[in-house]
Amino acid sequence: MAAPGHTPTRFHRVHGTNVLLDASRTRATRVESFANALCFSHEPLAPGQIFLVEIEEKELGWCGHLRVGLTAHDPQSLGTVPEYSLPDLVGLGDTWVFAITRSHNRVSVDGQEAPAPTPAPLWEPELRIEGVRIPRDKLVGRSRPGRYSHLLDELYRSNVLPPTALRSRIGVLYAPRPDGTADMHIVINGEDMGPSARGLPAARPLYAVIDVFASTKSVRVIQSPPCRHSAGWSSRSTLCTAWPSMAWIYPPC
C-alpha cells in the first residue's frame, strides 16, 4: 500500500513483449524465453525517490540476473521496446543500466572501479544517500512466514545472501548534486552500493528501468515510504524548494 497522499508506484503500460503485468501493474512476469522483458516505472522518479522491487520468482537454466537502472527516454516514445537493456536500450543513449552485483556496478575512476562507500550500520533506521534519507525497513527482503523465517530474515538484514536471491529487494534512485547533475545509486536489501553512474541530467524526467532477465522470472513493486531530504522535505510538494530544476516536471509548487 502506498503512503497516504502518494500515488502508488507501478509499472508502465509500455513493456517488453515477453512481460505479463498483473491487473495492478505491480508485478511483472516474463512468460517465455529469457529476454524481451524490459519494464519501466509508470512515471518519472522524483529526486531521491527509490523504485523498489522484490524478486518473486526465479527460473533455473539461464545465465544472468536482474538488471536495473534509469533512462531519460519516455517509454511512450519508444517505437519498439528493445529486446535487452544491455546493450540495446543503453545504446540509444541517455540510459544507465547495470546487472545486479555488489562489486561491479560502481563508477569507474581513471579506469579503476571506485571504492565501495563506507556502509552505515544496517541496524540504523534510515538509509542515507547524499542528503537523501529513506526508511530502511521496507528496503530489506523478507522470507515467507515459517518455522525458520526468523533465521532467514536475519540473513536479509545483514545482506549476506546473493544479491539476486529469491525475495531480495533491489532499488534504484538518483540523488541530485549542486552542479545540476545527479548520481544514480543501486540499493540491495537496504545497503547502498555507491554511485553507479554520475553526470545524469537531473532536470530531465528519469524513468526506472527493470529488466526481468534470464534467471529472474518475476518481480513485484514494493511501495516504499517517501524519502526525505536532510533539510526535511518528505514529499513532492516540497521538491521545488529542495531542487528548483524539478519544478517543470512536478508542478505546481
Protein Blocks (a to p, Z undefined) as FASTA:
>chain_A
ZZehiacddddfbdcfkbccdfkopaccdfbhjbhpaccdfbdcdehiacddddfbdceh
iacdddddddfbdfklpmbacfbfblklmmnopiacddddfklmccceehiacddddddd
fkbfbdceehiacdfklmpccddddfklmmmmmmmmnopacfkbghiacdddddddfkop
acddddeehiaebjfbghiafkbccddddddehjlmbdcdddddddddfklpabfklmmm
mmmmlmmmmccZZ
